[in-house]
Amino acid sequence: MAVLATASLLALAACGGSNDSGGNDTVVPTQEAGGGAGAGKNPDAKAPMAVPDDAAEGGTITVDTVNVPATLDPTRAYYTDSTEIMNLVTRALTQYVYDPDTNDMVLIPDMATDLGTPNEDNTEWTFTLRDGLKYEDGTDVKAEDVAYAVARSFAIEELPDGPTYQLQFFQDGDTYKGPFKDKTPYKGVTVDGNSITIHMSQPFPEMDYYASFPVFTGIPQAKDTKEEYGNHPLATGPYMFEDYKPGTSLTLVKNPNWDPNTDPGRIQAVDKWVFHFGEDTAKTENTILSDTGDAQTTVTYDNITPPTYKKISADGPERLVTGTSPCTYMWYLDMRKITDINVRKAIGYAYPYVDVWKAGGEIVGLTRVPGTSILPPGTAGRVEYDVLGIKGQNTDPEKAKELLTQANAMGYELKFLYATDDPLSVAAKDQLVKGFEAAGFKATPIASTTDKIRDARTDPDSPINVRSSGWCSDWPSGGSWFPAQWDGALADLEGMPNPAMFVEKDADAKQKEILSLPSDQVPAAWGEFDKFIEETYYPAVVTGYSGTAIIRGSKIGGFYNDNVRGMPTFSIMYTTQ
């Protein structure tokens, strides 16, 4: 989901650090972080979802976070935080719900009556909408509105940075430019009464997973305000916008026209949600730790820092939720600029993993676990390999210098972003400069801010040559990893994320071959492809797998780990009596 969660990844990947001892401290993971989440399905989930007996009537939940969502337009929402927030406001064709028996997220129907019906070769998918679906203004949700939302997702120039599988898999995805530019109706979706059929350009067996993204909500064409729509998207879920100040705050109130009898995965227990963005991490943690007054109904979706982890583990472990998230942090190496593989590998040896994590406030072994493959643990078909032989954590500056010498590149300049208004990002940046300069590089950090860094990072014309970010599974398969960001054949297609600027014909040919394989052979093929691109090209330094350690006030219920997004389960949360 993915990072650009481009899936996907909501948190800024911590920028660098150095270990004075050479970074060879062994880190023993306390859990298997990432991967495999959300593979389960329950097409028969029934509405309404019961409100727990201990839920209070009404109340306000406050969410404080250092992060700043890039957008709340359902077409553009692709980071894990924006998709979780929008899950309160806009419904999709399918959705995920927390299963307390398995502690996992399960795919269930949402606006659709089931998980969709494919034809024999998965080149057509039909979804039928439930009766009784309404927008916040009381008007009916129509199949035509969902069809328009699908067409709107092709308006990449006007609405950038959203998911892009439709460009690859949907009919005319490489030529249709969306309803603003192309005045002819999009032919890839047909409507028949209350049903819509999406036509593919190639088999897409995982469409039911993709249908859970906010992009598959309903948007009436007559009410589309284009670039302004994200300032107040028309609600179909239990909450609607009352006030939104981009970059600062969001207040949601009850949507009076949401019918719980149409929704098997959400409740509407609190009166109001108040989100504060760009908050200081220490202030947020201290507020929730105090657990007095409004702090009792306050939560954060930021992973807590090690000191707070120790304190909450001792004094209030019931208010701490830990778990996995299917995300891999990476330093994407711009292949257009860093053309020598020896230099790219030198970056991997020089990266001071453990000190980066510590400086960035990670709980080593819990919120950050060493990794060597792009696919996170638990992903079907994942292959275990270690290109550099450093176990994803052991810095080797001498090996880095040796490779730079071979490449005649001593003093090679690395340019990367950091957020000046995030103390953890600044601390990690300082360590990164120290570590890379000790390994023979010139380190040039480029200042940004938490509200601008996501856009700056995804801009292909940014002056950086390294993109510190990551990717989360859009669904539990390599098919949601490599076609989405490593397909050079689609690199020139506007809107396609390719953070490493990876364009290699043999890799493109392998991906095309994998997509044509029988479904039972695909997972293993993606695992081997993962190993192939890292061994052959090394376009990314894997800087660890993510995990979750989040805290709540004492009067919050329904607070679990959404291990599809690494976020709290907002859709089932409530205040307790």
C-alpha positions in Angstrom: 0.0 0.0 0.0 1.4 0.5 0.3 4.5 4.1 -0.1 3.8 5.9 -1.5 2.2 3.2 1.0 3.3 4.8 -1.9 0.7 1.6 0.1 2.3 3.1 0.8 4.3 4.0 4.0 3.1 6.8 6.3 6.1 7.4 8.5 9.2 9.1 7.3 12.0 6.5 7.0 14.6 7.5 9.6 17.5 9.3 8.0 20.8 7.8 8.8 23.2 7.4 11.7 26.6 6.0 12.7 27.9 3.6 15.2 31.2 4.6 16.6 32.1 0.9 17.2 31.4 0.2 13.5 27.8 -0.8 13.9 28.4 -4.5 14.5 26.2 -4.9 17.5 23.9 -7.9 17.0 20.2 -7.1 17.1 18.0 -10.0 18.0 14.4 -9.4 16.7 11.7 -9.8 19.4 9.1 -10.5 16.7 8.7 -11.1 13.0 7.8 -7.7 11.7 5.8 -7.3 8.6 4.3 -9.3 5.8 1.4 -11.7 5.4 -1.3 -9.5 6.9 -4.8 -9.5 5.5 -4.6 -12.7 3.5 -7.8 -14.0 5.1 -11.2 -13.4 3.5 -14.8 -13.6 4.7 -17.2 -12.9 1.9 -20.2 -13.6 4.1 -19.6 -11.0 6.8 -23.0 -9.6 7.9 -24.1 -6.1 8.9 -24.5 -4.4 11.3 -21.3 -4.7 13.4 -22.2 -4.8 17.1 -21.2 -1.9 19.3 -19.4 -3.4 22.3 -21.2 -3.4 25.7 -18.6 -1.2 27.4 -18.9 1.6 24.9 -20.0 5.0 26.3 -22.6 7.0 24.5 -20.9 9.7 22.3 -17.6 11.3 23.4 -14.6 12.6 21.4 -11.5 10.7 20.3 -8.4 12.9 19.8 -5.6 11.7 17.6 -2.3 13.4 17.9 0.5 12.7 15.4 3.8 14.1 14.1 2.7 13.0 10.6 0.9 15.2 8.1 -1.3 13.4 5.6 -0.4 14.4 2.0 -4.0 14.4 1.0 -7.5 13.3 2.0 -8.9 13.0 -1.5 -10.1 9.4 -1.8 -8.6 9.2 -5.3 -5.2 10.2 -4.1 -5.2 8.6 -0.6 -2.4 6.0 -0.7 -0.3 6.4 2.4 -1.3 4.2 5.2 -2.4 7.0 7.5 -4.6 8.7 4.9 -6.3 5.4 3.9 -7.0 4.6 7.6 -8.4 8.1 8.2 -10.5 7.9 5.1 -11.9 4.6 6.1 -14.0 6.5 8.6 -15.3 8.8 5.9 -15.5 7.0 2.6 -16.5 3.4 1.9 -15.1 1.3 -0.8 -16.2 -1.9 -2.6 -14.4 -4.1 0.0 -12.8 -3.4 3.3 -10.7 -5.0 6.1 -12.0 -5.7 9.6 -10.1 -6.8 12.7 -10.6 -10.5 13.7 -10.1 -10.8 17.5 -9.7 -14.6 17.2 -6.7 -14.4 14.9 -5.5 -10.9 15.8 -5.4 -10.3 12.0 -7.2 -8.2 9.5 -9.6 -10.0 7.2 -11.0 -8.9 3.8 -14.8 -8.5 3.8 -17.4 -6.8 1.7 -18.1 -3.1 2.1 -20.4 -1.2 -0.3 -20.5 -4.4 -2.4 -22.6 -7.4 -1.4 -19.6 -9.7 -1.7 -16.0 -9.7 -2.6 -16.7 -9.4 -6.3 -17.1 -12.0 -9.1 -14.4 -12.5 -11.6 -14.8 -14.2 -15.0 -12.9 -17.4 -15.7 -9.6 -15.7 -16.6 -9.8 -12.8 -14.2 -10.1 -10.2 -16.9 -13.5 -9.0 -15.7 -14.7 -8.3 -12.2 -18.3 -7.5 -11.3 -19.4 -5.9 -8.0 -23.0 -5.4 -7.0 -23.8 -2.5 -4.6 -25.9 -3.0 -1.5 -29.3 -1.3 -1.2 -29.6 1.6 1.2 -26.2 3.3 0.6 -26.3 7.0 1.0 -24.1 10.1 1.0 -23.9 12.5 3.8 -26.5 14.8 2.0 -29.0 12.0 1.9 -28.7 11.2 -1.8 -28.3 7.6 -3.0 -25.0 6.1 -3.9 -25.2 4.8 -7.5 -23.2 2.4 -9.4 -22.5 5.2 -11.9 -20.8 7.1 -9.0 -18.4 4.3 -8.4 -17.7 4.0 -12.2 -17.0 7.7 -12.2 -14.6 7.3 -9.2 -12.7 4.6 -11.2 -12.5 6.9 -14.2 -11.3 9.7 -12.0 -8.4 7.6 -10.8 -6.8 8.0 -14.2 -6.5 11.8 -13.8 -3.0 11.4 -12.7 -1.9 14.9 -13.7 -4.6 16.7 -11.8 -4.8 14.2 -8.9 -1.2 12.8 -8.4 0.3 10.2 -6.1 -2.6 7.8 -5.8 -2.5 4.1 -6.4 -1.7 3.2 -10.0 -2.6 -0.5 -10.6 -5.4 0.7 -12.8 -2.8 2.1 -15.2 -1.3 -1.4 -15.5 -4.2 -3.7 -15.3 -7.4 -1.9 -16.4 -8.6 -1.6 -19.9 -7.0 1.4 -21.7 -5.0 2.1 -18.6 -2.0 3.3 -20.6 -4.0 5.7 -22.8 -7.0 7.0 -20.9 -6.3 10.2 -19.1 -9.3 10.6 -16.9 -12.6 12.6 -17.2 -11.1 16.0 -16.9 -8.9 15.6 -20.0 -10.6 12.9 -21.9 -14.2 13.9 -22.4 -15.3 10.5 -23.7 -16.7 8.1 -21.1 -14.2 5.5 -19.8 -14.9 2.2 -21.5 -13.2 0.1 -18.9 -16.2 0.1 -16.5 -19.7 -0.8 -17.5 -22.8 -0.3 -15.3 -25.9 -2.6 -15.3 -28.4 -1.4 -12.7 -26.7 -1.7 -9.3 -23.7 -3.6 -10.6 -20.4 -2.4 -12.1 -18.0 -4.5 -14.2 -14.4 -3.6 -14.4 -12.6 -4.8 -17.5 -8.9 -5.6 -17.4 -6.2 -5.4 -20.0 -4.6 -8.5 -18.5 -5.6 -11.0 -15.7 -5.9 -9.4 -12.3 -6.8 -12.1 -9.8 -6.2 -9.8 -6.8 -8.8 -7.1 -7.7 -10.8 -7.9 -4.6 -7.9 -6.7 -2.5 -7.4 -3.6 -4.6 -11.1 -2.8 -4.3 -10.6 -2.0 -0.6 -8.8 1.3 -1.4 -10.6 4.6 -1.0 -10.3 5.1 -4.8 -13.2 2.7 -5.1 -15.7 4.8 -3.3 -18.6 6.6 -4.8 -18.1 10.2 -6.2 -21.0 11.9 -8.0 -19.6 13.5 -11.1 -21.8 16.6 -10.6 -20.3 17.2 -7.1 -16.7 16.6 -8.0 -14.7 19.8 -7.2 -11.6 18.3 -8.7 -8.4 19.4 -6.9 -10.6 20.8 -4.1 -12.5 17.6 -3.5 -10.0 16.4 -0.8 -11.0 19.4 1.4 -14.4 17.9 1.9 -15.0 14.5 0.2 -18.7 13.4 0.3 -19.0 10.9 3.1 -20.4 7.4 2.7 -18.9 6.2 6.0 -20.0 6.8 9.6 -18.2 10.2 9.8 -18.0 13.3 7.7 -15.8 16.4 7.6 -16.8 19.2 9.9 -13.6 21.2 9.7 -10.3 20.6 7.8 -7.2 22.7 8.0 -4.7 20.9 5.7 -1.4 20.3 7.4 -2.8 21.2 10.8 -6.1 19.5 11.9 -9.2 17.6 10.9 -12.5 17.3 12.8 -15.0 14.6 11.9 -18.6 14.4 13.1 -21.3 11.8 12.7 -22.7 11.2 9.3 -26.5 11.1 9.9 -27.1 9.2 6.6 -24.8 6.3 7.3 -26.8 3.1 7.9 -25.1 0.5 10.1 -27.3 -2.2 8.6 -25.4 -1.8 5.3 -21.9 -1.9 6.9 -20.3 -5.1 8.3 -17.0 -3.5 9.3 -17.6 -0.1 11.1 -19.3 1.3 14.1 -20.4 4.9 14.9 -19.9 5.0 18.7 -18.3 8.4 19.3 -19.7 11.8 18.3 -16.5 13.4 17.1 -12.9 12.7 16.0 -10.3 15.4 16.3 -7.0 14.9 14.5 -4.0 17.2 15.2 -1.2 16.9 12.6 2.5 17.9 12.9 2.5 17.5 16.7 5.7 17.2 18.7 6.4 13.6 19.5 7.5 14.2 23.1 4.5 16.3 23.9 2.1 13.7 22.4 3.7 10.9 24.4 3.7 12.9 27.7 0.0 13.8 27.1 -1.1 10.2 26.7 1.2 9.0 29.5 -0.4 11.5 31.9 -3.8 9.8 31.3 -5.8 12.7 32.9 -8.7 14.6 31.5 -8.9 14.5 27.7 -5.7 12.5 27.6 -7.8 9.5 28.6 -9.5 9.6 25.2 -6.4 10.5 23.2 -4.4 8.1 20.9 -1.5 8.4 18.5 -0.6 6.3 15.5 3.1 7.2 15.8 5.3 4.5 17.1 6.5 5.4 20.6 10.1 6.1 21.5 12.2 3.7 23.6 11.9 5.7 26.9 8.1 5.8 26.6 8.1 2.1 25.7 9.9 1.3 28.9 7.6 3.5 31.0 4.3 2.3 29.5 5.5 -1.3 29.7 6.0 -0.9 33.4 3.1 1.4 34.4 0.4 0.8 31.9 1.0 -2.2 29.6 -2.7 -2.6 28.9 -2.6 0.8 27.0 0.2 -0.4 24.7 -0.5 -2.3 21.5 2.4 -4.0 19.6 2.3 -5.9 16.4 3.5 -6.2 12.9 3.0 -4.1 9.7 3.8 -5.4 6.2 6.3 -2.6 5.5 9.9 -2.4 4.4 12.0 0.7 4.9 14.4 1.4 2.1 17.0 3.9 0.8 16.0 3.9 -2.9 19.2 4.7 -4.9 18.5 6.9 -8.0 19.8 4.7 -10.8 19.9 7.6 -13.2 22.5 9.3 -11.0 24.2 6.6 -9.0 25.2 4.5 -12.0 28.0 2.3 -10.6 26.9 -0.7 -8.7 30.0 -0.6 -6.6 29.0 2.9 -5.3 25.4 1.6 -4.6 26.8 -1.4 -2.7 29.2 0.9 -0.8 26.1 2.9 0.4 24.7 -0.4 1.8 27.9 -1.2 3.6 28.3 2.4 4.9 24.7 2.8 6.1 24.9 2.8 9.9 21.8 0.8 10.6 21.6 0.4 14.3 22.5 4.0 15.1 20.0 5.3 12.5 17.3 3.4 14.2 18.2 4.5 17.7 18.7 8.2 16.6 15.3 8.0 14.9 13.6 6.8 18.0 13.0 3.2 16.9 12.6 0.4 19.4 15.2 -1.9 17.9 13.8 -5.4 17.4 10.2 -4.2 17.7 9.4 -1.1 15.6 12.5 -1.7 13.4 13.8 -5.2 12.6 16.9 -5.9 10.4 16.1 -7.0 6.9 17.9 -8.1 3.7 15.1 -8.7 1.2 12.7 -6.2 -0.2 9.6 -8.4 0.6 8.9 -8.4 4.3 8.7 -11.6 6.4 5.4 -13.5 6.0 4.9 -12.6 2.3 4.0 -15.6 0.2 7.0 -16.9 -1.8 9.5 -14.7 0.0 13.2 -15.8 -0.5 15.8 -15.3 2.3 19.0 -13.8 0.9 21.7 -11.4 2.0 23.5 -9.6 -0.9 26.1 -7.8 1.3 26.4 -10.5 4.0 25.9 -7.9 6.8 22.6 -9.3 8.1 20.8 -6.1 7.5 22.5 -4.3 10.4 26.3 -4.5 10.4 27.9 -1.4 9.1 31.3 -1.9 7.4 32.9 1.5 6.5 36.2 -0.1 5.3 34.4 -2.3 2.8 32.5 0.8 1.6 35.9 2.6 1.1 37.3 -0.3 -0.8 34.3 -0.3 -3.2 34.5 3.5 -3.6 38.2 3.2 -4.4 37.5 0.6 -7.1 34.9 2.9 -8.6 37.2 5.9 -8.4 34.5 7.6 -6.4 35.9 8.5 -3.0 34.1 11.5 -1.7 30.9 10.6 -3.7 28.1 13.0 -2.7 24.9 11.6 -1.3 21.9 14.0 -1.2 18.9 13.1 0.9 16.0 14.8 2.7 15.2 15.3 6.3 12.5 17.2 8.2 13.8 20.2 10.2 10.7 20.3 12.4 11.0 16.7 13.5 13.7 16.3 16.2 14.0 12.6 15.6 14.6 13.2 11.9 17.2 15.9 12.7 19.0 13.6 15.2 19.0 10.7 12.6 20.3 13.1 9.9 23.2 14.1 12.1 24.2 10.5 12.6 23.8 9.8 8.9 26.3 12.5 8.0 28.7 11.2 10.5 28.4 7.6 9.4 28.7 8.2 5.7 31.6 10.6 5.9 33.4 8.0 8.0 33.0 5.6 5.1 34.4 8.0 2.4 31.2 9.7 1.2 30.3 13.3 1.2 26.9 13.6 2.9 24.6 16.5 1.9 21.3 16.6 3.8 18.6 18.8 2.2 16.2 20.5 4.6 12.5 20.0 4.3 9.5 19.9 6.7 7.0 17.2 7.7 4.2 18.8 5.6 6.4 19.0 2.4 8.8 16.0 2.6 6.5 13.4 1.1 5.9 15.5 -2.1 9.6 16.4 -2.3 10.6 12.8 -1.9 8.4 11.5 -4.7 9.3 14.4 -7.1 11.5 12.8 -9.8 13.1 16.2 -10.4 14.1 16.6 -6.8 17.8 17.4 -6.3 18.3 14.3 -4.2 19.9 11.1 -5.4 18.6 8.9 -2.5 15.0 8.6 -1.5 14.5 7.5 2.1 11.1 6.0 2.3 9.6 2.5 2.0 6.7 0.4 0.8 3.9 -1.5 2.5 2.0 -4.4 1.0 -1.1 -3.3 -0.8 -2.2 -7.0 -0.4 -0.2 -10.0 0.8 1.6 -10.8 -2.4 4.7 -9.7 -4.4 2.3 -8.6 -7.0 1.6 -5.5 -4.9 5.3 -4.7 -4.6 7.2 -5.0 -7.9 4.8 -4.1 -10.7 3.8 -1.0 -8.6 7.3 0.5 -8.3 10.0 -1.5 -10.2 8.5 -1.8 -13.7 10.7 0.2 -16.0 8.4 -0.4 -18.9 5.9 1.9 -17.2 8.5 4.4 -16.0 7.4 7.0 -18.5 3.7 6.6 -17.7 2.7 9.6 -15.7 2.0 8.9 -12.0 3.8 5.6 -11.8 6.0 5.5 -8.7 9.5 4.4 -9.4 11.6 5.9 -6.6 14.8 4.2 -7.6 14.3 5.2 -11.2 14.8 1.5 -12.0 14.6 0.8 -15.8 16.1 -2.5 -16.8 14.8 -4.5 -19.8 15.7 -7.9 -18.4 13.8 -7.1 -15.2 10.8 -5.9 -17.1 10.8 -9.1 -19.2 10.8 -11.2 -16.0 7.9 -9.3 -14.5 5.9 -9.7 -17.7 6.6 -13.4 -17.6 5.6 -13.7 -13.9 2.3 -12.0 -14.6 1.4 -14.7 -17.2 2.3 -17.7 -14.9 -0.4 -19.9 -13.3 -1.4 -18.4 -10.0 0.1 -21.2 -7.9 3.6 -20.4 -9.4 3.4 -16.6 -8.9 4.4 -16.2 -5.3 7.7 -18.1 -5.6 8.5 -16.3 -8.8 8.1 -12.9 -7.1 10.4 -14.1 -4.3 13.1 -15.0 -6.8 12.6 -11.7 -8.7 13.2 -9.8 -5.4 16.5 -11.6 -5.1 17.4 -11.1 -8.7 17.1 -7.3 -8.8 19.0 -6.8 -5.5 21.8 -9.3 -6.5 22.0 -8.0 -10.1 21.5 -4.2 -9.6 21.2 -3.4 -5.9 18.9 -0.5 -6.5 17.8 -0.2 -2.8 19.3 -0.5 0.6 16.9 -2.3 2.9 17.0 -0.4 6.1 14.7 -2.7 8.1 11.2 -4.0 8.5 8.6 -2.1 10.5 6.6 -3.1 13.5 4.0 -1.3 15.6 4.1 0.0 19.2 1.3 2.5 19.7 -0.4 3.8 22.9 -3.8 5.0 23.9 -5.6 6.7 26.8 -7.3 4.5 29.4 -10.8 5.3 28.2 -10.3 4.1 24.6 -11.8 0.8 23.4 -11.5 -1.1 20.2 -7.8 -0.1 19.9 -6.0 -2.8 18.0 -3.2 -3.1 15.5 -4.4 -3.0 11.9 -1.6 -5.1 10.5 -2.5 -4.3 6.9 -1.6 -0.7 7.5 0.4 -0.7 10.8 -2.2 1.7 12.2 -4.8 1.7 15.0 -8.2 0.2 14.1 -10.1 3.5 13.9 -13.2 2.1 12.3 -14.1 0.0 15.5 -12.8 2.4 18.2 -15.0 4.0 20.9 -14.7 5.6 24.3 -15.5 3.4 27.3 -17.9 4.0 30.1 
